[in-house]
Amino acid sequence: MARKFAGGKLVVASHNKGKVKEINSLLKEYNATTLSSSDFDIKEPEENADSFIGNAEIKSRYTAEYTQLPSLSDDSGLVVPALEGAPGIYSARWAGPEKDFALAMERVRQELLAKTGTDNGHRAYFVCALSLCWPDGHEEHVEGRVDGTLVFPPRGKRGFGYDPIFVADGYTQTFAEIDPEEKHRVSHRADAFAQLVAKCFA
């Protein structure tokens, strides 16, 4: 039996303002007062697991222990089969210490050109693993996914991360071009949150 979130304060284990804002939007109808790692000046733990869920668990467990509050973490990334799954769990690291995703997207393009001779039209998918951890160590996790195609050059200003190069199946605009509410409805994070809500919030 999954544990239910009883309401009150919930720490989003992230310093990524775009990610925190998106999670806040997805949780706004539930009885959660969301805070972020930045509110506690928490340093990010080393993410050395070999999976999205493993890295999400590291962050949520560390943050729950540090704050003594329930903590929700997200580990997400772009998976490109033509690049043997890269950048995958290293998606944020490809952006470098300054989190420069323009640099990361250009690296994806260059790697695709080097491996396949073309940059556009490659299949890809976003993965989002969510881990909800309580101070006593209990943890629940889920994983969501959305499939699509990569486009270059990057398009749109609304998203973050790799959104400007990703067109979800059934769409013609990138995640950075469509309305944020529409993205919230169909994204990998939306898929993961639907599972988490059914499991721990409903």
Secondary structure as the mmCIF struct_conf table of DSSP 4:
data_model
#
loop_
_struct_conf.conf_type_id
_struct_conf.id
_struct_conf.beg_label_comp_id
_struct_conf.beg_label_asym_id
_struct_conf.beg_label_seq_id
_struct_conf.end_label_comp_id
_struct_conf.end_label_asym_id
_struct_conf.end_label_seq_id
HELX_LH_PP_P HELX_LH_PP_P1 ALA A 2 PHE A 5
BEND BEND1 GLY A 7 GLY A 7
STRN STRN1 GLY A 8 VAL A 12
HELX_RH_AL_P HELX_RH_AL_P1 LYS A 17 LEU A 27
TURN_TY1_P TURN_TY1_P1 LYS A 28 GLU A 29
BEND BEND2 TYR A 30 ASN A 31
STRN STRN2 ALA A 32 SER A 36
HELX_RH_3T_P HELX_RH_3T_P1 SER A 37 PHE A 40
TURN_TY1_P TURN_TY1_P2 ASP A 41 ASP A 41
HELX_LH_PP_P HELX_LH_PP_P2 ILE A 42 GLU A 46
BEND BEND3 ASP A 50 SER A 51
HELX_RH_AL_P HELX_RH_AL_P2 PHE A 52 THR A 67
BEND BEND4 GLN A 68 LEU A 69
STRN STRN3 SER A 71 VAL A 79
HELX_RH_3T_P HELX_RH_3T_P2 PRO A 81 LEU A 83
TURN_TY1_P TURN_TY1_P3 GLU A 84 GLY A 85
STRN STRN4 PRO A 87 PRO A 87
HELX_RH_3T_P HELX_RH_3T_P3 GLY A 88 TYR A 90
TURN_TY1_P TURN_TY1_P4 SER A 91 ALA A 92
HELX_RH_3T_P HELX_RH_3T_P4 ARG A 93 ALA A 95
TURN_TY1_P TURN_TY1_P5 GLY A 96 LYS A 99
HELX_RH_AL_P HELX_RH_AL_P3 PHE A 101 THR A 116
BEND BEND5 GLY A 117 GLY A 117
TURN_TY1_P TURN_TY1_P6 ASN A 120 GLY A 121
STRN STRN5 ARG A 123 CYS A 133
TURN_TY1_P TURN_TY1_P7 PRO A 135 ASP A 136
BEND BEND6 GLY A 137 GLY A 137
STRN STRN6 GLU A 139 LEU A 150
BEND BEND7 PHE A 152 PRO A 153
BEND BEND8 LYS A 157 ARG A 158
TURN_TY1_P TURN_TY1_P8 GLY A 161 TYR A 162
HELX_RH_3T_P HELX_RH_3T_P5 ASP A 163 ILE A 165
STRN STRN7 PHE A 166 ALA A 168
TURN_TY1_P TURN_TY1_P9 ASP A 169 GLY A 170
BEND BEND9 THR A 172 GLN A 173
TURN_TY1_P TURN_TY1_P10 PHE A 175 GLU A 177
BEND BEND10 ILE A 178 ILE A 178
HELX_RH_AL_P HELX_RH_AL_P4 PRO A 180 VAL A 186
BEND BEND11 SER A 187 SER A 187
HELX_RH_AL_P HELX_RH_AL_P5 HIS A 188 LEU A 196
HELX_RH_PI_P HELX_RH_PI_P1 VAL A 197 PHE A 201
#
